[in-house]
Amino acid sequence: MRRSAKIGGLIGLLCLTTMGGCSSRKPLQEQAEQFFSLPLDGSISVENGDGALRVVGWYETRVRLATLRKAYTAARLRQIGVVTKAWANALAVRTEVLPARGFFADRSGTLEIHHQRA
């Protein structure tokens, strides 16, 4: 029983040490912006599996899509993205966050999407 308590304590200490190291660093950030033509009666569909989303609309015939990706490593930042598909009267936006593999894999990262009729 004592041995399992020691192992559990060591695992707990390892987890706290690992989490503490991540929280003290600022995440890397990458911003992007795209514009799409879209008629006033056009539609926007969003599939957002992870992150924040803000939509603003008004009477203009184009859409501004701004994204802000955040992660603690450059490798993880590259695994977070936005896929868009535009047609004459529709825009589809989908977030894509690749799953992290492995016990100690970097699972950090968020994605903010801001799109508005601009």
BELMOGI-V72235 format. One record per run of one state. SS is the DSSP state (H for helix, E for strand, L for the rest). FROM is the first residue (numbers start at 1). TO is the last residue. Records with the same first field share a line. If there is no record, write none. Layout:
SS=FROM-TO, FROM-TO
This chain:
L=1-1, 24-27, 38-42, 48-51, 57-61, 72-73, 79-79, 87-89, 98-109, 118-118
H=2-23, 74-78
E=28-37, 43-47, 52-56, 62-71, 80-86, 90-97, 110-117
